[in-house]
Amino acid sequence: MKKPQTGQPMDRVDGRLKVTGGAKYFADHQPADMQFAALVCSTISCGAIASISTTKALRAPGVADVVSHLNAPPVPGYKKTNPGDKNGLQIFRDNRIYSNGQPVAIVVANTMERAVYAASLVEVQYNQETHYTNMEAGMDKAFQNNRMKDYSRGEINAWQKAPVTHSAQYTIPLEVHNPMELAGIIAHWTSPDTLTLYAKTQGVKSVQETIQELFEIPEQNITVHSRFVGGAFGMALRVWPLEIATILAAKKIRKPVKLVITREQMFTLVGYRPNSSQKISMGATADGKLTGITHEAVAITSPYEDFTEGIVAMTKFMYDCPNVNTRYQLVPLNMSTPIWMRGPGEATGSFALESAIDELSYKLKIDPLQLRILNHADTDPERNLPFSSKYLKEAYQIGAEKIGWSSRNPAPRSMQENGMLVGYGMSSGTFGAYRGKATVSAILKSDGTLTLQSAAADIGPGTATAMVQIAADVTGISPDKITFMLGESTFPYAPEQGGSATVSTVGSAVSDVCHALLKELANLAISQVPAFKQTTPELIIYEDGQLITADRQTKITHEALLQQQKLPEVKVTATSQGGEERKKYSMYSFSVHFAKVHVHPATGVVRIQHIVSVADAGAIVNTKTARSQMIGGVVGGIGMALTEEAILDHRFGRFVNNNYADYHVPVNADTPPTDVYFVNKKDPYINPMGSKGLGEIALIGFAAAVSNAVFHATGIRVRDLPITPDKLLHIVSTENATA
Amino acid sequence: MPQENKPSSVPPKKDKQEARRDFLKQSSAVMALALAPPLVLKAAQHDEAIAAVFEKMPVNLEINGKKMQLSVEPRVTLLDLLREQLALTGTKKGCDHGQCGACTVHVNGQRINSCLTLAVMQEGKKITTIEGLSNGDQLHPVQEAFIRHDGFQCGYCTPGQIMSAVACLHEGHAGSPEQIREFMSGNICRCGAYDNIVNAIMDVKNGGQTA
């Protein structure tokens, strides 16, 4: 038996392109006669455009056009909705301004510098109205829609009757995805009803679908290219107004138009993790058995769309607790619409839940890890179903051992080294293990190479690499002879890369299509090659690009088989999706994070010293890229815990730190050595590979591990992210008092 | 040069750039008048073309070993010149403000943010971009180490990380993982591949080919 390719730390198949500058991201394409666009954005946060003067801009050198609601080509799809319906921002439909930074015009010129300069010459007058950007001040406007109904099992607010209780408010500021690649698009109408797009997207098919709905042109007339995406973390899960604006400008001037937005505009045009306020209340018996949890969350949304995510989802099933009730509400503000940001709502919810469990553990005088194990949910208490696989306890054990949990002194502020306060904290995370529907084509050529095609995306995890490994295992073809092609709307359907589901969804289709291909080859051999006449497809051995009879007496290579039959290629297409197993089992991935922190007693600066993250994500397809995903999630989690916070000046409804110098994402020196471990046990039900998702759980729960470690180090509980030094400053005064 | 520093050279009320543009537009109109029939003058496009000639400056650069005589607007950054006019798109724009390092290139062997310098300021300099790092098909050891250690995910910051890493090694700032973390902190990686980037650089530093 050959060593399987899955489970190996194979180098990325597109690594060479990425290290040589050969990987083409959307903005790297340069169609002939391409024009450049720049946006003019609203400087008010609520009101209407009174007038737009474009005279100066149009007179500037090289300017082709200035497009706004006054002269934009019609978007047929807008007519299906009424203004005021919550259908998102319909760019250039009318003169309404809903948020600061909303695009009011797009300027097109023959160089980028000319477009940017001309945009500064567009003069816009507004009729300003009162805006609201402060969630706390807008709580009276909180509402629920039918996607966010209250949940309860058992008795409502049962925690109140418990002998030991904890109740507290946790807040998370607005965070911005901020992938390195700036958003934008290249749009080119090659005929009045034929559109080519180079896009930054997590799903070319969904872009195609959106454009088809809006512009009412045939699907096959819309070509979307998106082979390389410079990170997204959720912000490229939809088509944004800036992309429609560019498509409209391109329609008007009938040339390819490229728009790349600025880092500042990344804060207002492509979504964000909404700021939120959560109240968690929980009660337990004196020996630590949870009796009730109440979780109430409020988050913000835009005036024109209800954005919802799984903030309270984890609370419903994470612990074996008989009484749980949750409530989730939205406050509409003069802001653009949020979008799922890595770990989406669960990352938000887990900060509150996993901090609260930690707080309760100190009240109970039970080790926080022990308290979690004590309340471990062996079956899903929300759906009353068994888990398809759950190795959370193993993950706890691995993590505790590797960080040295047992050697910590459980008392807060009891440990010091090198003049620093030392703290250990831990937390857990979970996210649904999904499997969608995807189609993959397999083309085996007479030179023995296999090409797989699917309209999947790769925003960084290494999709093509994992797919090649899966295909190699099924077919017995060497990985260097297999190519997986993605990011083209002309390929068979695959869903967006989101919700940690790509390996599960597209990998299953790869597995299925490869099995179908082998069957096709087997039938060809059985019908055409005498030595194979007496056998069946099931009995044939598939190894090293050959078909081998069960007695190993006869072999034929794929090349020989196709060449004998004068076939240039064999092509098979298969569609794959899950079945009834999802109704019988609850499917989740789990993660455990342990952090060791140093807190400087005089300044309150927190430095993370060591991280151990453990994932129960089923069978790991590529241990190298999977580890990279985990450390990436941890780095995102460090930002969430310690540095990231987009700050609004509510007087103007405008961000004050909308750049990388002031909105601090972690840099290299902010990150400690990170140890990643995988339980690496197959999930028997979810898909042929036995793999669950990884991208979200890498981050979910992490911020709480840091917050819990900071409490252990200092005795100060920070419930308001990020944990900046100012929030720990009173340790300085206590330090002086004890000195 | 000293004249520019005199207080009297501070422009009056009108924006300096705008005044200059007005002048150029007028002067180019005068030129056009001398060169072309009046009808052509009416075509704004023609005026723009002439204006463009006036607005450009010559600059000589050696890019990836190739000597180039170029004519660029003074306001064009080195980054935008490389990407938009020379089709060297390996160098990336992440912020345009020198805050992220995605646009890192070497100028005379030193790493700089190409978004923070104007192309015309680099007269006579040798520029190396990610496209010029490998020796034909033979990758630079840092490029190989990045593949081996998976020093990236999406790959967008990678050209800048690699150019920075090569310089970091040359500068003698790769003595320890801690030193590398400090001297590579001008290059943001939002995918969070830092641990792998440090391992890749350490690997090259130690001359090893181990995984």
Interface residues (C-beta under 8 A of the other chain):
Chain A: P9 D11 R12 D14 G15 R16 L17 K18 V19 T20 G21 G22 A23 K24 Y25 A27 D28 Q30 F36 R59 A60 P61 G62 T111 M112 E113 N178 P179 M180 E181 L182 F228 V229 G230 G231 A232 F233 V260 T262 R263 I459 G460 P461 G462 K624 T625 R627 S628 Q629 I631 G632 G633 V634 V635 G636 N659 Y660 A661 V665 P666 V667 N668 A669 D670 T671 P673 T674
Chain B: R21 K25 A44 D47 E48 A51 A52 E55 E73 R75 V76 D80 R83 E84 A87 L88 T89 G90 T91 K92 K93 G94 C95 D96 H97 Q99 C100 A102 T129 I130 E131 L133 S134 L139 Q143 E144 F146 I147 R148 D150 F152 Q153 C154 G155 Y156 C157 T158 P159 I162 P177 I180 R181 E182 M184 S185 G186 N187 I188 C189 R190 C191 G192 A193 Y194 D195 N196 I197 V198 A211
